[in-house]
Amino acid sequence: MFHLIESVKKYRNVITIILALTGIMLMFYYDYCDTACSYLQGDIWGINLKWIGVAYMAAIIAFVAFRQIAFVRFFLAAGLGVEVFLFFFQVQNGVYCPFCLSFALLVIAAFIVNYEIPSAWRENRGKMWLFFLGEVDLPIFKIHKLPLLLVSILGYFVILFTFSGSVIPAYGQDTTSAFPSLGNGAYEVILFTDYFCPPCRMIEAKAEPVLKELLAQGNVKITFVDVPHSHAMPIYARYYLYAVNAGADAESIINIRRLLFDAAQIKNIQEENTLVNYLKEEKITGKKFDEKPVFQMWSNLIKQHQVNRTPTCVIKYLMTDVKKYVGTDEIWNGLTKLNSQLKTEK
């Protein structure tokens, strides 16, 4: 055990840099998503928490590189306080982000690697509770033996008063009406997607033949719900509804959604005028109407089924038999299972 501790101390700078780089790569991966995009979101003064996490780990690397170990320990202690707040935010909302939890473990690991037994313990055992996280000297600020527990508490209160988080996105309208669906029957498929979410584009493209089969077999109603997480999503959702309102059939609706995914992820269109011109070039027509009632119905469905990640699919077999699938693999399995069941019933 002693040799292990000595080895960690000997290579603590290298280990700290590796942990920080892992945290940066984790945040970039989180930004792209994998099989599902999480809607446990947060920001500080309008800056996405993912990018603050990247900047935080980059700062740790810089301090290590310039051998400013006191600042490394200071920032890691502050990070502990921040992660405590973010963990309880997830507990409070009942939604857990694996990327966020992994990032927190990296911060904890880096703190442990850089931990030093405080000299205050040797001087006064009565101060053990105050210095159990260690101490730090910051001569540049004329600060000596600063308890890192206080730094951690400071980090907690900074995030407490600056953090803005959300779990379930909503359009925020206040009227109700019916929303467009394809087909009709005892079974219902509700697919929640975001045009800017890579896994959403993947599953809608992959599931297109299965969705067409379900509609051809009959007895199935399919509803697409556009989840308004990305800031341009309400614009995309509006023109999707305008196109549907122009009398598009099932084949055309699926094609429209494919084009909107391409606009978001291949052409990276963010502005309304650019999107309108793109749809005109693709010969997609639309008929305007008051879309607010549909937005509200979508918001109600998002809240009802607690959709905090996309893609999500809800399949209703019966009023009392409702199954929820999250991520491309789960959704694919759920849709193919329903398709097989309908073929068997026929």
N, C-alpha and C positions, 0 to 999 in steps of 0.2 A: 504493500500500500504506500509505504514511504517513497519507494522508487517511482511509483506512478505519479505521486504528487510532485516529485522533483522533475520528472520528465515534462509534466504539464507546465510547470514554472519555466523550464528551460525553453520550451517552444510555444509559450503562451501568445506571443505576438503573431506567429504564423497561424496558430489555431484560431485566434480572434479574427484575423483577416479572412480565413476560410469560412468561418461562420457568417461573417458580414457579407461576403460575396454570395453565399448560399441564400441569405435573406434577400439580396437584390434580385437574384435570378428567380426566386420564388414570387416576388412581387410582379416581375415582368410576365411570368407564366400566369399569374392570377389575372393580370390585365387582359391576356389573350383568351383565357378560359381553357377548359379541357372538353369534357362532355356536357358541362352545364355552366352557366354564368350565374354567380351568386348575387342576390340583391340585398345582402347585408352590406350596406354602403355607409361611408362616412367621410367627412371632410373637416378641415380646420381652416377657418376664414376663407372658405371657398376652394381650398386646395385639396384634391383627392388624397385620402389617407395613404393610398398605395404609393403615390409619388413622395409623400413625406417619409414613408418607410424607406424608400430607395435613398433619399437624401440623408436620412439618419444613419443608415449603414455606411454610406459613402463617407460621412463625417468620421465615423468610427475608424474606418480604414485610414483616412488621412491622419488622424491623431496617432494611430499606431505607427504609421510610416515615419512620422516626425518625432516619435518616441515621447509623445505627450501623454503618458500613461495616466496621470492624474485626471486629465480631461476624459480619457477613455472610461475610467471608472465612474466619473461624475455622470456622463451621459448614459452609461449602462444602468446606473442606479435610477436616474430619471425615467429611463425606458421601462423599468420594472413597475413604477407607479402608473405609467400610461397603460401598460398591458393589464394591470389589475382592473383598471376602469373598463377597458375594452372587453375583458372577459366577463365581467358582471353585466355589461350591456348586452352581451349575447345570451347570458343566463336569463336576464329580465325579459328578453323578447322570445326566448325559446328557439332561437335560430343560431346554429353554430357553423362558422366558416372554417374549414380545415386549413386554408391558407393562413388565416389570421392566427389560429392556434399554433401552427407550425412556426410562424414568425416569432410568436411569443416565446416558444421553446428555445429558439435560437438566441434571443436576447438573454434569457435566463442562463443558458449554457455559457455565453460569452461573459456574463457577470461572474459566474462561478469560476471560470478559468482565470479571471483577473482578480479574484478575491484575495485579500490579505488580512491576516488577523490584526485587529486594531491595537495600537500601543496603549490606548486608554484602558483596555481590559487589564493590562499588567499594572497599571497605576491605581485603578479604582474598580473593584469588582461590582460595585453598586451601579456602575454605568453600563453594565453589559447589555441591558435591554435597549439602550439608546444607540449603542455602537454595534449591534449584532450584524448589521449589513456591512460594517467596516467604516473606515474614515478616509478622508482625502485632504491633502494639503494643496492649496492654490496660492503660492507665494505672490503671483502676479497681482492677485486681488487682496493680498495680505490676510489670507484666510488659512488657518491651521487647525488640523484635527476636526474638520467639518464632518459630522455624522452623516453617512450616506442614507440613513433612514429619513432624515429631513429632506434630502434631495429627492428621494423616492416619493415622499408625500407631496413635495412641490410639483413633481411631474404629474401626479394624480390630479391635483387641483388645476393645473394648467389645461389638461385635456378636458376636465370637467366643465370649465367655463368657455372653452373654445370649440368643442366638438359638436358637430351637427350630424346626426345619423338617421338612417331610415332602413326599414326592413321590407315593407310591402309598398311598392310604388302605386300611385293612383293618378288619374287624370284630373280629379278635383272638380268635376261638374256636379250639378244638383238637379237634373231632371231625368226622367226615365222613359223608356220606350223599348220597342223590340229591336233586336240586332240581327244582322244577316247571318243565315246559316245555309248549309248545303244539305239537301236530302231531308228525309223525315222518317221517323220510326221509333221503336221501343228502345233502341240503343243510342247512346249519345257519346260523341268524341269531342272534347274541348282541348284544343292545342294552344298553349300559351307560348308565344315567341317574341323575340326582339330582332328587328332587321339588322341590327349592328352586332348581334351575338353569333360568332362563328359556329358553335354547335347547333344553333337554331337553323341556320342555313343548311347545315349538313343533314339534319334529320328531316327537314321538309323536302329536300331533294331526294333523299333515300326513300322516304315514306310515300312519295308521290304515286307510284304504281299501286301500293296497298290502299291508299285513300280512294283512288279511282275504282278499285275493285270493291271496296266497301259500299261506295255510292251505287255501283252497278248492281250489287246484290240486293239493294233496298233495305228497308227497316233500320237505317242508320242515319242519324243527323250529325253533321260535322260542323263545328264552329271554330273559327280562328280568332284568337284574342291577341291583339297587339299590346304587349306589355311596355308601358312608357318609361323605361329606365333611361335610355340615351336621350340627350336633350333634343335631338331632331326627330325622335320617334313620333310625337304628336302630329308633325307635318306629314310623315310617311303614312301614319294611320288614317289621317284625314283623306289623303288622295287614294288610298286603298278603298275606303268607304265610298268615295265619289265614283270610282271605277265600278264598284259593285252596284251602286245605285243607277248606273247607266244601263243596267240590264245584262250584265255579264253572266254567262252560264258557268257551270262548274269548271269546265276545261279552261275557260278564260280567266277565272278567278285564281286558279292554281298558277297559271302563266304570269298573271299580274304580280303575285307574291314572289315568284322567282325573279322577276325583273326588279322588284323593290329590294330584294336581298342583294342583287348585283349592284344596284345603285348605291347601297349603303357600304358594302364591303369591297367591291372592286373599284368603283368610281369614286367612293368616299364623298358622296354628295351630302352637304349639310344645309344648304340654303334652299328655300322654297322655290324660287324662280328657276334655279338650276334643275331641281327635280321635275318641275312642270315641263321644262324644255326637253328633258330626257324622256319623259313619258310621251310627249308629242312625237319625238323622233321614233319611238317604238310603236307609234300609232295606237296608244292607249287613250281612250276618251273617258271623260268623267261627267257626272251630273251632280252639281252642288246641292246640298241640303243641310239642314241643321244637324250636325254630327254629335252635338253635345249629349243628347239622350243615349246614343250608343256608347259614347265614352263612359258615361255613368254606369251603364250596364256592365261594361267590361271591368270597371273598377270594382263593382260589386262581386263579380266572379273572381277577380284576383284576391279580394279579401276573404270571400267565402271559402275558397280552396287554399288559402294561405300560400300563395305563390310567391316565393322569395328567391327562386332560381329559374333560369330559363335554359333550355326548353323544359316545360312541364306539360304533361298530358293527363287529363282526367277522363276516364272511361266509365260511363254509367251503364251497368248491365241491367240493374233494376233500381228503383228508388232507394232501396236499402243496400244495394251492392254497388258501391262506388270505389273505384281503384285509382290511385294517383301514382304516376310514374315521373321520375325526374332524371334528366340526362338522356343522351342519345341511345345508349344501349337499352335502358329500361323501357323507353318509349317504343323502340322498335319491337322489343319482345311483347309488349302489351298490345300493340296494333296487330302484329301477326297472329297472336293468340286469339284476338277477337275475330279476325278474318277467318281463321280455321274453324272457330266455333260456328260462325254463320254458314260456312260451307257444309259443315256437318248437319246443321239444322235443316238445310235445304234438301 
